[in-house]
Amino acid sequence: MAMAMGMQVGVGLAPPALVQGVAAQRGESVSSLHFAGSSICGRLQAAPVAVVSVRAERASSVQVSCGGAAVVDGSAVTAARPWKTSDCRLVLEDGSVWRGKSFGATGTQVGEVVFNTSLTGYQEILTDPSYAGQFVLMTQPHIGNTGINLDDEESGQCFTGALIIRSLSNMVSNWRSSETLPEYLAKRNVMGISDIDTRAITRRLREDGSLIGVLTTDKSKTDDELIEMSKNWKIVGKDLITDSSCKEPYEWKDKTGGEWEFSTTIPNGDAEKFHVVAYDFGIKQNILRRLTSYGCKITVVPSTHPSSEVLKLNPDGVLFSNGPGDPSAVPYAVKSVQDLVGKIPVFGICMGHQLLGQALGGTTFKMKFGHHGGNHPVRHLPTGRVEISAQNHNYAVDPATLPEGVEVTHVNLNDGTCAGLTFPAMKAMSIQYHPEASPGPHDSDQVFFDFVEMMKKNRTKA
Ligand SMILES: NC(=O)CC[C@H](N)C(=O)O
């Protein structure tokens, strides 16, 4: 349904009312009418002034938008102007220039452009610290329709460098929404560009690999200057985790909220508690919520926290979190993993998995365009079970470089890359993707249970 096109009338569930919307745009057409949970889609003839009158059984509110000039209960409200022409450029290091419309913040930003195939969850993506230094292009063409709510943030800020989309929704419709995507991005100083050919850019990224891009609303800069700027910026070799990590240790206590809990293997309230120290390399909060739901008491520590201090806490296990950028650029983090592995059960997620791979003597490499989305099939080799997983990474561990005793547990079925490891002798396990989802499917939640089982087994032995 083309919600952003033409004139739309939406009627919510409510007592009887006569709903009247007036739209005055020559050439606009009514594309859909919704009321009492059903919708009538049709095309009314364009007229200089269109008057829509709906007698709804249970309606009290109406939103009428005419190509972006919104009228609510007859009074005009501000909305994006569809007639705004392009005022923003995305310039890629391959020399291509893409013109579109800006939303959110204005200015000039540089970052690595990656495409994400998730259908929903733009807010979790924007606040995932693993995206620091990157521009996220959403392949789902229609973005912004569920607005923004404060519960779905994965960290305290937006880390994504910029958001690249095909079509920005003119209307927000979600019971939890408290503001629109453009308002939110403007406040968080994140640039967005819409109305560009995201399919063409995605094909280019798939063929040529991830590209550095510059996004600007600054008219004074020439295309050539921007191309030069993109060519001179590098993401490889940069430590991006130091700025994404917390600065001081803290305790985490929140579980997944009761109404959202989906697992059937969650222990009851009397279950044994396990103390986990979580290294924050840019941690997503849903990892902490899932571990807490599984009965863990968590101390989160900064990326530079000395491993000797972690050992003094005598935890049951250590988590190495996800995080942005190149794992080879943070040797100090690899060293912390090395110090701890073999001494206590450890679990690495995404960046944590790559750091574990390096700590065990393996190497990591940069993939052509990485994995970013909520639809990546992964096979769990010991059982043959296939999980649809949420992924977000540009680097991978080369399993051929790992020492004897390390087993590959999970494989990405799209390209055969290593998606999970275990080293039973060292009480170590890791996953290249995001078992906490947010956004994405919950198929891989089992690994949190497996980590708890590993800690339980180790406690019994001790
Ligand atoms: N999600 C993550 O932890 C990302 C890991 C790493 N920064 C990569 O891009 O591969």
The ligand as an SDF file (V2000), in Angstrom:
LIG
                    3D

 10  9  0  0  0  0  0  0  0  0999 V2000
   28.4580   -6.2490   15.2170 N   0  0  0  0  0  0  0  0  0  0  0  0
   29.7490   -6.2350   15.4530 C   0  0  0  0  0  0  0  0  0  0  0  0
   30.2330   -6.4900   16.5530 O   0  0  0  0  0  0  0  0  0  0  0  0
   30.6180   -5.8570   14.3050 C   0  0  0  0  0  0  0  0  0  0  0  0
   31.9820   -6.4330   14.3880 C   0  0  0  0  0  0  0  0  0  0  0  0
   32.9970   -5.7370   13.4920 C   0  0  0  0  0  0  0  0  0  0  0  0
   33.0070   -4.3560   13.7950 N   0  0  0  0  0  0  0  0  0  0  0  0
   32.6710   -5.9840   12.0430 C   0  0  0  0  0  0  0  0  0  0  0  0
   32.1990   -5.1080   11.3510 O   0  0  0  0  0  0  0  0  0  0  0  0
   32.8820   -7.0870   11.6020 O   0  0  0  0  0  0  0  0  0  0  0  0
  1  2  1  0
  2  3  2  0
  2  4  1  0
  4  5  1  0
  5  6  1  0
  6  7  1  0
  6  8  1  0
  8  9  2  0
  8 10  1  0
M  END
$$$$
